[in-house]
Amino acid sequence: MDRPPPPSLTDHDVDGLVFNSSFDHANLKDAERARDGAWDLCMAKDAENTSNEKRSSTWFYFRVRDERDGPKRQARFRFAGMARQGQLYKHGHRPVVRRMKDKEQLGGAKCWSTLTGSGGWKRLSNCSYRDQGDRTGDLQFDYMFTDKGDEVEFAFCFPYAYEESLATHREVLKRVTGDIVAYNELLCFSAEGRRIEMLTITDNHGADKREEDLLYDHADVASTSHLFPEVRDGTATRPPRYPEKAEVIISARVHPGETPASFVLDGLLELLLRPDDRRAKVLRRNYVLRFIPQLNPDGVHRGHYRHDSYGVNLNRVYWPSPDSEKAPAQAALMVLAKAASTRPKGLALFVDLHAHASKRGVFIYGNHLEDTEQHIENRLYALLLSVNSSHFDYHACNFSKEHMLRCDGPSAATPGASAEGSARVACMRYTGLARAYTLECNYNCGRLTNNVPKASGEGAQRGASPERPATITPEPFTPDSWREVGRALGASLLDVTGMNPWDRVKQSRYKNVQLARRFIEDQTVRKRAGAVALAVHSVARMSSLRTRKAARESTSTEDIRKLAADARRAVLASQKKEEVSLPRLPITKRGRKATSKVRAALRMNAANVGRATFVASRSR
């Protein structure tokens, strides 16, 4: 269904500067000269000029050609009334700029086909931002053109256009060699008729003579009649089945302006397409990995920041049943996940890739799982990401029930919409998968840089990336920073399953995956039962494994106290001591001050533990 085109400029001359935003992924509605000599710019809102117009006005992307006579080449650009992003600019975010000459040297629209580098884009060296009282902000930056006719592009962040995505991935798959098997299928069409393609990467091992089906059996999730249209009209065939392999699904760009997500996806894709990397070989041998690079191509093409062409936040429509006409990619994604979960080896991992403007770093939003063992395995994958990526911040992750079930505030596009409609929550509900995540990447930088340990294993020194030290002053993110996170997604999956031939966990603070699980177990008890329950749990750990397991599975602090009373009496009887000292907590990444507060709370509550035990024994 056609929608009005977004407001754009075509060769709009304003006092010698010629503006253009009539191209894929661009957003600039107007430009005029201010009294102080600056150029005042205005970006279009999501779904502007329609009845579904939204307040989102953060993403901008446009070209400027300098046709001024004379030696003066300085220009000042100013956006007023853009959506407030004070937290992002406060920590040093800068828009990016690229000369068109540099773009042409890098292959034009195929500039990301190497899956490395920044495509000629650089962050501006100067930028000023100020929040306004009406929930908007003013952004201003300067640029020095080199000579007359010089043409440059400016963008909110490193752009990754819809057509650029199609061209990049088609070019990449042409270079596939060795035993790598790669397919590019037309999954479905968007609401405006744009191609939504799915990439599949694996190897020939375990291929079945039968082809993949058209997923008719999963119409209970959403309609399947729109899937694989080229197969239905006889112009294409589906790839073979791999019944002995589990599946992995990676999706991106449900929010159009969140371009870091595309670079994360490309990072994992680049790892998988390495013909001689031992990690890539193990991943291809054991998994079928499916990528959907563009979940919202209409919004991307129109230069939107968060919504589709109808002003809908598509990350709220997955549950309880996505509409295959209004949200065809979202319906397709859930059908794919459900189908994978019903196959012999099931669905191993689901990651929906996003970007974040206010919270720094790279982190995960995960689902809250009531079962303790599942909860530990859920968090384990996130913890191992911090071992394999210098940018992933484990302590910034959120697995709370409150966050999983939160409702959007009054300023959102759909006030009151629940996060239960997000991809990760819906995937867990449809499939029962514990490892279903939303991966968030800040547009600018993190809070710190992790120490990435040296990889161990035969050939690791030749192929694995080198050890990187920890720092407290991280540099601004680049496309290569986000791609590194993508590669860590694959390495961490191998760590979880014990199949990583180039293991970093052995050289980390956790020493092995089992101790990493123990670390998460202690964290889980601390968060679910509080400081008092942690102290009681420490006593319970001195007793039998049976008592420890019962303490972990208890749902209330009172139950844990009763178990601890029994354990304490057993310890006192065996050691003939009146007191049992509590173990010291290790220094954590939260810092000395936070750790000292936890220790002080435990010391203060130790007496309460004793009194609770005494009361429990008296009550019997």
C-alpha positions as CSV (number, residue, x, y, z in Angstrom):
1,M,0.0,0.0,0.0
2,D,1.5,3.4,-1.0
3,R,2.2,6.1,1.5
4,P,3.0,9.8,0.9
5,P,6.8,10.2,0.4
6,P,8.7,11.9,3.2
7,P,9.6,15.6,2.9
8,S,12.9,15.9,1.2
9,L,15.2,18.4,-0.6
10,T,16.5,18.1,-4.2
11,D,19.3,20.5,-5.1
12,H,18.0,23.1,-2.7
13,D,20.3,26.1,-3.0
14,V,20.6,28.3,0.1
15,D,23.2,31.1,-0.3
16,G,25.7,28.9,-2.2
17,L,25.2,25.6,-0.3
18,V,23.1,23.1,-2.2
19,F,21.2,20.6,0.0
20,N,20.0,17.2,-1.1
21,S,18.0,14.5,0.9
22,S,16.1,12.8,-1.9
23,F,17.9,9.4,-1.6
24,D,17.6,6.2,0.4
25,H,17.8,6.5,4.2
26,A,18.1,10.3,4.0
27,N,16.2,12.8,6.2
28,L,16.3,16.6,5.8
29,K,13.1,18.5,5.4
30,D,14.2,22.1,5.1
31,A,17.2,24.5,5.2
32,E,17.4,28.3,5.4
33,R,19.9,31.0,6.2
34,A,19.7,32.5,9.7
35,R,20.4,36.1,10.6
36,D,23.7,35.1,12.4
37,G,25.0,33.5,9.2
38,A,24.4,29.9,10.2
39,W,22.3,27.5,8.1
40,D,19.2,26.4,10.1
41,L,18.1,22.8,9.3
42,C,15.0,20.9,10.0
43,M,14.5,17.1,9.8
44,A,11.3,15.3,9.1
45,K,9.5,13.5,11.9
46,D,8.6,9.8,11.5
47,A,5.6,9.4,9.2
48,E,5.4,13.1,8.7
49,N,2.5,14.4,6.6
50,T,0.3,11.5,7.6
51,S,-2.3,11.0,10.3
52,N,0.2,8.8,12.1
53,E,3.0,11.4,12.4
54,K,5.2,10.9,15.5
55,R,7.4,13.1,17.6
56,S,10.6,11.1,16.7
57,S,13.1,13.5,15.0
58,T,16.6,12.3,15.8
59,W,17.9,10.7,12.6
60,F,19.3,13.0,9.9
61,Y,21.3,12.2,6.8
62,F,21.8,14.6,3.9
63,R,24.3,15.9,1.3
64,V,25.7,19.4,0.9
65,R,27.6,20.8,-2.1
66,D,29.5,24.0,-1.7
67,E,29.0,26.3,-4.8
68,R,30.1,29.6,-3.1
69,D,32.6,31.9,-4.7
70,G,35.5,33.3,-2.8
71,P,38.0,31.8,-0.4
72,K,35.6,31.4,2.6
73,R,34.6,27.8,3.1
74,Q,33.5,27.7,6.7
75,A,29.8,26.7,7.4
76,R,27.8,26.4,10.5
77,F,24.8,24.1,10.6
78,R,22.1,24.1,13.3
79,F,19.2,21.8,14.1
80,A,16.5,23.3,16.4
81,G,13.6,21.4,17.8
82,M,15.0,17.9,17.4
83,A,14.0,15.1,19.8
84,R,15.9,15.4,23.1
85,Q,19.1,13.3,23.3
86,G,21.0,15.1,26.1
87,Q,22.4,11.9,27.6
88,L,24.0,10.9,24.3
89,Y,25.6,14.2,23.5
90,K,26.7,14.8,27.1
91,H,29.0,11.8,26.8
92,G,30.7,13.1,23.7
93,H,28.6,11.9,20.8
94,R,29.4,13.6,17.5
95,P,27.6,13.3,14.1
96,V,29.6,11.8,11.2
97,V,30.7,13.3,7.9
98,R,32.1,11.8,4.6
99,R,33.3,13.4,1.4
100,M,31.6,12.0,-1.7
101,K,35.1,11.6,-3.3
102,D,36.0,9.2,-0.5
103,K,32.7,7.3,-1.0
104,E,33.4,6.9,-4.7
105,Q,36.9,5.5,-4.0
106,L,35.3,2.9,-1.7
107,G,32.8,1.5,-4.2
108,G,29.8,3.7,-3.7
109,A,26.8,1.8,-2.4
110,K,28.9,-1.3,-1.8
111,C,31.3,0.4,0.6
112,W,30.5,-2.1,3.4
113,S,31.2,-5.2,1.2
114,T,34.6,-5.7,2.8
115,L,32.8,-5.9,6.2
116,T,35.7,-3.8,7.7
117,G,36.5,-0.1,8.1
118,S,34.3,3.0,8.5
119,G,33.5,3.5,4.8
120,G,35.2,6.9,4.7
121,W,33.0,8.3,7.5
122,K,34.5,10.3,10.4
123,R,33.1,11.8,13.5
124,L,33.0,15.6,13.5
125,S,35.6,17.2,15.7
126,N,33.3,19.9,17.1
127,C,29.7,19.8,18.1
128,S,27.5,21.6,20.7
129,Y,24.1,20.4,22.0
130,R,21.6,22.0,24.4
131,D,18.4,20.6,25.9
132,Q,15.3,22.8,25.7
133,G,12.4,22.9,28.1
134,D,9.8,21.5,25.6
135,R,11.5,18.1,25.4
136,T,13.5,19.1,22.4
137,G,17.1,19.9,21.8
138,D,19.3,22.2,19.6
139,L,22.4,20.8,17.8
140,Q,25.1,22.8,16.2
141,F,28.3,21.9,14.3
142,D,30.8,23.5,12.0
143,Y,32.4,22.2,8.8
144,M,35.2,23.5,6.6
145,F,34.8,22.7,2.9
146,T,38.0,22.2,0.9
147,D,37.1,24.0,-2.4
148,K,34.2,25.0,-4.7
149,G,32.2,22.0,-5.8
150,D,33.2,19.9,-2.7
151,E,30.3,17.7,-1.7
152,V,29.9,16.0,1.7
153,E,27.4,13.9,3.6
154,F,26.4,14.4,7.2
155,A,24.5,11.9,9.4
156,F,23.4,11.4,13.0
157,C,25.5,8.2,13.1
158,F,27.3,5.9,10.6
159,P,24.5,5.3,8.0
160,Y,23.5,1.9,6.6
161,A,20.9,2.3,4.0
162,Y,18.4,-0.2,2.7
163,E,19.8,-0.5,-0.8
164,E,23.3,-0.5,0.7
165,S,22.4,-3.5,2.8
166,L,21.1,-5.4,-0.2
167,A,24.1,-4.6,-2.3
168,T,26.6,-5.4,0.5
169,H,25.2,-8.8,1.4
170,R,24.8,-9.9,-2.3
171,E,28.4,-8.9,-2.9
172,V,29.6,-10.7,0.2
173,L,27.9,-14.0,-0.7
174,K,29.5,-13.9,-4.1
175,R,32.9,-14.5,-2.4
176,V,31.9,-17.6,-0.5
177,T,34.6,-20.3,-0.9
178,G,35.5,-23.7,0.5
179,D,32.9,-25.8,2.3
180,I,30.8,-22.8,3.2
181,V,27.1,-22.9,2.2
182,A,25.4,-19.6,1.8
183,Y,21.8,-18.9,0.7
184,N,20.0,-15.6,0.1
185,E,16.3,-16.0,0.0
186,L,13.4,-13.5,-0.4
187,L,11.6,-14.0,2.8
188,C,8.7,-11.7,2.1
189,F,7.8,-8.2,0.9
190,S,7.3,-5.2,3.2
191,A,4.0,-3.4,3.5
192,E,5.3,-1.0,0.8
193,G,6.6,-3.8,-1.4
194,R,10.3,-3.8,-0.6
195,R,12.3,-7.0,-0.4
196,I,13.0,-8.5,3.0
197,E,15.8,-11.0,2.4
198,M,17.1,-13.8,4.7
199,L,20.7,-15.0,4.6
200,T,21.4,-18.6,5.7
201,I,25.0,-19.7,6.5
202,T,26.1,-23.3,7.3
203,D,28.2,-26.1,5.6
204,N,27.2,-29.2,3.6
205,H,27.5,-31.6,6.6
206,G,24.3,-33.3,7.4
207,A,22.3,-31.9,4.4
208,D,19.1,-33.8,3.7
209,K,17.8,-34.6,0.2
210,R,14.5,-32.8,1.1
211,E,14.1,-29.1,0.8
212,E,13.0,-26.8,3.5
213,D,9.2,-26.5,3.5
214,L,7.1,-23.3,3.3
215,L,6.2,-23.5,7.1
216,Y,2.5,-24.1,6.6
217,D,2.5,-26.0,9.9
218,H,3.1,-22.8,11.9
219,A,0.1,-20.7,10.8
220,D,-1.0,-20.7,14.5
221,V,1.7,-18.1,15.1
222,A,0.9,-15.9,12.1
223,S,-0.2,-16.3,8.5
224,T,2.4,-18.0,6.3
225,S,0.9,-17.3,2.9
226,H,3.2,-14.3,2.4
227,L,6.4,-16.2,3.0
228,F,8.9,-17.1,0.2
229,P,6.9,-15.6,-2.7
230,E,9.6,-16.6,-5.3
231,V,9.3,-20.2,-4.2
232,R,5.5,-20.1,-4.4
233,D,5.6,-18.7,-8.0
234,G,8.2,-21.3,-9.1
235,T,11.2,-18.9,-9.7
236,A,13.2,-20.2,-6.8
237,T,13.7,-23.2,-4.5
238,R,14.4,-23.5,-0.8
239,P,17.7,-24.8,0.5
240,P,18.0,-28.4,1.9
241,R,17.2,-29.3,5.4
242,Y,19.8,-30.0,8.1
243,P,18.1,-32.1,10.7
244,E,21.2,-32.7,12.8
245,K,21.9,-29.0,13.3
246,A,20.4,-26.5,15.7
247,E,19.4,-23.1,14.4
248,V,20.4,-19.5,15.3
249,I,18.4,-16.5,14.3
250,I,19.8,-12.9,14.2
251,S,17.6,-10.0,13.2
252,A,18.3,-6.2,12.9
253,R,16.8,-2.8,12.1
254,V,13.3,-3.1,13.4
255,H,14.0,0.5,14.5
256,P,15.4,2.2,11.3
257,G,17.8,4.7,12.8
258,E,19.6,2.1,14.9
259,T,22.4,1.5,12.4
260,P,24.9,0.0,14.9
261,A,22.7,-3.1,14.8
262,S,23.7,-3.7,11.1
263,F,27.4,-3.6,11.9
264,V,27.0,-6.1,14.7
265,L,25.2,-8.4,12.3
266,D,28.0,-8.0,9.7
267,G,30.6,-8.8,12.4
268,L,29.1,-12.3,13.0
269,L,28.6,-12.7,9.2
270,E,32.2,-11.9,8.6
271,L,33.4,-14.5,11.2
272,L,31.2,-17.2,9.7
273,L,32.5,-16.6,6.2
274,R,36.1,-17.1,7.1
275,P,37.1,-20.3,5.3
276,D,40.0,-21.2,7.7
277,D,38.9,-19.9,11.1
278,R,38.4,-22.9,13.3
279,R,35.6,-21.2,15.3
280,A,33.8,-20.5,12.0
281,K,34.2,-24.1,11.0
282,V,32.7,-25.4,14.2
283,L,29.8,-22.9,14.0
284,R,29.0,-23.9,10.5
285,R,29.3,-27.6,11.2
286,N,26.9,-27.5,14.2
287,Y,24.5,-24.7,13.4
288,V,22.3,-23.3,10.7
289,L,22.5,-19.5,11.1
290,R,19.8,-17.3,9.7
291,F,20.1,-13.5,9.3
292,I,17.4,-11.0,8.6
293,P,19.3,-7.7,8.1
294,Q,16.3,-5.4,7.5
295,L,13.2,-5.9,9.6
296,N,11.8,-2.5,8.7
297,P,13.0,-1.6,5.2
298,D,10.2,1.0,4.7
299,G,11.3,3.0,7.7
300,V,15.0,2.7,6.8
301,H,14.3,3.9,3.2
302,R,12.2,6.9,4.5
303,G,14.9,8.0,7.0
304,H,12.8,7.3,10.0
305,Y,14.3,6.9,13.5
306,R,12.0,4.5,15.3
307,H,8.8,3.7,13.3
308,D,7.6,2.2,10.1
309,S,5.8,4.2,7.4
310,Y,2.5,4.0,9.4
311,G,4.1,5.4,12.6
312,V,4.1,2.0,14.3
313,N,6.9,0.8,16.6
314,L,7.3,-2.7,15.1
315,N,9.0,-4.0,18.2
316,R,5.7,-4.0,20.0
317,V,3.7,-6.1,17.6
318,Y,5.2,-9.6,17.9
319,W,2.8,-10.8,20.7
320,P,0.2,-12.1,20.9
321,S,0.0,-12.5,17.1
322,P,1.8,-10.3,14.5
323,D,-0.3,-9.2,11.5
324,S,1.2,-10.5,8.3
325,E,-0.2,-7.6,6.3
326,K,0.8,-4.7,8.5
327,A,4.0,-6.3,9.9
328,P,5.0,-9.0,7.4
329,A,8.6,-9.2,8.6
330,Q,7.6,-9.5,12.2
331,A,5.1,-12.3,11.4
332,A,7.8,-14.1,9.3
333,L,10.4,-13.8,12.1
334,M,8.1,-15.5,14.7
335,V,7.1,-18.2,12.3
336,L,10.8,-18.9,11.6
337,A,11.5,-19.1,15.3
338,K,8.6,-21.4,16.1
339,A,9.5,-23.7,13.1
340,A,13.2,-23.9,14.3
341,S,12.1,-24.8,17.8
342,T,10.1,-27.8,16.6
343,R,12.9,-29.4,14.7
344,P,15.1,-32.2,16.1
345,K,17.9,-30.0,17.4
346,G,15.7,-27.0,18.1
347,L,16.5,-23.3,18.3
348,A,19.8,-22.5,20.1
349,L,19.9,-18.7,20.1
350,F,17.8,-15.7,19.1
351,V,19.3,-12.2,19.2
352,D,17.4,-9.1,18.0
353,L,20.0,-6.3,17.4
354,H,19.3,-2.7,18.4
355,A,21.0,0.6,19.4
356,H,20.6,2.8,22.5
357,A,20.9,6.5,22.8
358,S,20.9,7.0,26.6
359,K,22.5,4.0,28.3
360,R,26.2,3.7,27.5
361,G,28.0,0.6,26.4
362,V,26.9,-2.7,24.7
363,F,24.6,-4.8,26.8
364,I,21.7,-7.2,26.8
365,Y,18.1,-7.0,27.8
366,G,17.1,-10.6,28.6
367,N,13.9,-12.3,29.8
368,H,13.2,-13.1,33.4
369,L,13.0,-16.8,34.0
370,E,11.5,-18.2,37.2
371,D,13.4,-21.5,37.0
372,T,16.8,-20.9,38.7
373,E,18.8,-23.2,36.4
374,Q,17.4,-21.7,33.3
375,H,18.0,-18.2,34.7
376,I,21.6,-19.0,35.3
377,E,22.1,-20.4,31.7
378,N,20.3,-17.3,30.4
379,R,22.8,-15.0,32.0
380,L,25.8,-17.2,31.3
381,Y,25.7,-16.3,27.6
382,A,25.8,-12.6,28.5
383,L,28.7,-13.1,30.9
384,L,30.7,-14.9,28.3
385,L,30.2,-12.1,25.9
386,S,32.1,-9.8,28.2
387,V,35.0,-12.3,28.0
388,N,35.0,-12.3,24.2
389,S,34.3,-8.6,23.6
390,S,36.1,-5.6,24.9
391,H,33.0,-3.5,24.6
392,F,30.3,-5.7,26.2
393,D,29.3,-4.5,29.6
394,Y,27.8,-7.4,31.6
395,H,26.9,-5.2,34.6
396,A,24.7,-3.1,32.4
397,C,22.5,-6.0,31.4
398,N,18.9,-6.3,32.6
399,F,17.1,-9.6,33.2
400,S,14.3,-8.3,35.5
401,K,10.7,-9.1,35.2
402,E,9.8,-5.5,35.6
403,H,11.7,-4.5,32.5
404,M,10.4,-7.5,30.5
405,L,6.8,-6.5,31.3
406,R,7.1,-2.7,31.3
407,C,4.7,-0.4,29.5
408,D,5.8,2.5,27.2
409,G,5.3,5.9,28.8
410,P,3.0,8.7,27.7
411,S,5.6,10.2,25.4
412,A,6.0,7.0,23.4
413,A,4.4,6.4,20.0
414,T,1.9,3.9,21.4
415,P,1.5,4.9,25.1
416,G,0.8,1.8,27.2
417,A,2.2,-0.7,24.7
418,S,3.9,-3.5,26.6
419,A,7.4,-4.8,26.1
420,E,5.7,-8.2,26.0
421,G,5.3,-7.4,22.3
422,S,9.0,-7.2,21.7
423,A,10.8,-9.8,19.7
424,R,12.8,-11.4,22.5
425,V,9.8,-11.8,24.9
426,A,7.6,-13.1,22.1
427,C,10.2,-15.6,20.9
428,M,10.5,-17.0,24.5
429,R,6.7,-17.3,24.7
430,Y,6.3,-19.0,21.3
431,T,9.3,-21.3,21.6
432,G,10.2,-21.7,25.3
433,L,13.8,-20.6,24.4
434,A,15.8,-19.4,27.4
435,R,18.5,-17.6,25.3
436,A,16.3,-15.0,23.5
437,Y,17.9,-11.5,23.8
438,T,17.7,-7.9,22.8
439,L,21.3,-6.7,22.2
440,E,21.7,-2.9,22.6
441,C,24.7,-0.9,21.4
442,N,25.2,2.8,22.4
443,Y,25.7,5.1,19.4
444,N,28.7,6.7,21.0
445,C,30.8,4.8,23.6
446,G,30.8,2.6,26.7
447,R,31.6,3.1,30.3
448,L,34.8,1.0,30.2
449,T,36.7,-1.4,28.0
450,N,37.1,-5.0,29.1
451,N,40.2,-7.0,29.3
452,V,39.9,-9.6,26.5
453,P,42.1,-12.5,27.5
454,K,44.4,-14.3,25.1
455,A,42.8,-17.1,23.2
456,S,44.2,-20.6,23.8
457,G,44.1,-23.6,21.5
458,E,45.9,-24.9,18.4
459,G,46.3,-22.1,15.8
460,A,44.8,-19.4,18.1
461,Q,47.8,-17.2,17.8
462,R,47.5,-17.0,14.1
463,G,43.7,-16.5,13.7
464,A,42.2,-15.2,16.9
465,S,42.3,-11.5,17.6
466,P,45.0,-10.5,20.2
467,E,44.6,-9.9,23.9
468,R,43.3,-6.3,24.7
469,P,43.9,-4.6,28.0
470,A,41.1,-3.0,30.1
471,T,40.8,0.8,30.2
472,I,38.5,3.2,32.0
473,T,38.5,5.8,29.1
474,P,37.0,4.0,26.1
475,E,37.2,5.5,22.7
476,P,34.1,6.4,20.7
477,F,32.6,3.4,18.9
478,T,33.2,2.8,15.2
479,P,31.7,0.2,12.8
480,D,34.6,-2.1,13.6
481,S,33.8,-1.8,17.3
482,W,30.3,-3.1,16.7
483,R,31.5,-5.8,14.3
484,E,33.7,-7.0,17.2
485,V,30.6,-7.5,19.3
486,G,29.1,-9.5,16.4
487,R,32.0,-11.9,16.3
488,A,31.8,-12.3,20.1
489,L,28.2,-13.6,19.6
490,G,29.5,-16.6,17.8
491,A,32.5,-17.2,20.1
492,S,30.3,-17.0,23.2
493,L,27.9,-19.6,21.8
494,L,30.8,-22.0,21.3
495,D,31.9,-21.3,24.9
496,V,28.5,-22.1,26.3
497,T,28.4,-25.4,24.6
498,G,32.1,-26.3,25.3
499,M,33.0,-26.3,21.6
500,N,35.3,-23.3,21.2
501,P,38.6,-24.3,19.8
502,W,40.1,-20.9,20.6
503,D,39.0,-20.5,24.2
504,R,39.4,-17.3,26.1
505,V,37.6,-18.3,29.3
506,K,40.6,-20.3,30.6
507,Q,42.6,-17.1,30.7
508,S,39.8,-15.0,32.2
509,R,39.0,-14.4,35.9
510,Y,36.4,-17.2,35.7
511,K,38.9,-19.9,34.6
512,N,36.2,-22.2,33.2
513,V,32.5,-22.1,32.3
514,Q,31.5,-24.0,35.4
515,L,33.0,-21.3,37.7
516,A,31.3,-18.7,35.6
517,R,28.0,-20.4,36.3
518,R,28.9,-20.4,40.0
519,F,29.6,-16.6,39.8
520,I,26.1,-16.1,38.3
521,E,24.5,-18.4,40.9
522,D,25.8,-16.2,43.7
523,Q,24.6,-13.1,41.9
524,T,21.2,-14.6,41.4
525,V,20.8,-15.4,45.1
526,R,22.0,-11.9,46.0
527,K,19.4,-10.2,43.8
528,R,16.5,-12.5,44.4
529,A,16.7,-12.9,48.2
530,G,18.5,-9.7,49.3
531,A,21.5,-9.2,51.6
532,V,20.1,-11.2,54.5
533,A,19.2,-14.2,52.4
534,L,22.7,-14.0,50.9
535,A,24.3,-14.3,54.3
536,V,22.0,-17.2,55.2
537,H,22.8,-18.8,51.9
538,S,26.5,-18.6,52.7
539,V,25.8,-20.6,55.9
540,A,23.8,-23.1,53.9
541,R,26.7,-23.6,51.4
542,M,28.7,-25.1,54.3
543,S,26.3,-28.0,54.5
544,S,25.4,-30.7,52.1
545,L,24.7,-30.3,48.4
546,R,21.2,-31.3,49.0
547,T,20.6,-28.4,51.4
548,R,22.4,-26.0,49.0
549,K,20.1,-27.0,46.2
550,A,17.0,-26.6,48.4
551,A,18.2,-23.1,49.4
552,R,18.6,-22.1,45.7
553,E,15.1,-23.4,44.8
554,S,13.3,-21.8,47.7
555,T,11.0,-19.0,46.8
556,S,11.0,-17.0,50.0
557,T,13.5,-15.7,52.5
558,E,11.7,-17.4,55.4
559,D,12.2,-20.8,53.7
560,I,15.9,-20.1,53.3
561,R,16.2,-19.1,56.9
562,K,14.7,-22.4,58.0
563,L,17.1,-24.4,55.8
564,A,20.0,-22.3,57.1
565,A,18.9,-23.0,60.7
566,D,19.2,-26.7,60.1
567,A,22.5,-26.2,58.3
568,R,23.9,-24.0,61.1
569,R,23.1,-26.5,63.8
570,A,24.8,-29.2,61.8
571,V,27.9,-27.1,61.4
572,L,28.0,-26.1,65.0
573,A,27.6,-29.7,66.1
574,S,30.4,-30.9,63.8
575,Q,32.8,-28.1,64.5
576,K,31.7,-27.4,68.1
577,K,31.9,-23.7,67.6
578,E,29.4,-21.0,68.6
579,E,29.9,-18.9,65.5
580,V,30.4,-19.5,61.9
581,S,32.2,-16.7,59.9
582,L,30.7,-15.6,56.6
583,P,33.0,-15.7,53.6
584,R,34.2,-12.4,52.2
585,L,32.8,-11.2,48.9
586,P,35.3,-10.7,46.1
587,I,36.0,-7.2,44.7
588,T,33.6,-6.7,41.8
589,K,33.6,-4.3,38.8
590,R,31.2,-2.1,40.7
591,G,34.2,-0.6,42.5
592,R,35.6,-0.6,46.1
593,K,32.9,1.8,47.4
594,A,30.0,-0.3,46.2
595,T,31.6,-3.5,47.4
596,S,32.4,-2.1,50.8
597,K,28.7,-1.2,51.2
598,V,27.7,-4.8,50.4
599,R,30.2,-6.1,52.9
600,A,29.0,-3.7,55.6
601,A,25.4,-4.8,54.9
602,L,26.4,-8.4,55.3
603,R,28.3,-7.8,58.5
604,M,25.3,-5.8,59.9
605,N,22.9,-8.6,58.8
606,A,25.1,-11.4,60.2
607,A,23.7,-10.7,63.6
608,N,20.2,-10.8,62.2
609,V,20.9,-14.2,60.7
610,G,22.0,-15.5,64.0
611,R,18.9,-14.1,65.7
612,A,16.7,-15.5,63.0
613,T,18.3,-18.9,63.4
614,F,17.9,-18.7,67.2
615,V,14.2,-17.8,66.8
616,A,13.7,-20.6,64.4
617,S,15.2,-23.1,66.8
618,R,13.2,-21.8,69.7
619,S,10.0,-22.0,67.7
620,R,10.5,-25.8,67.3
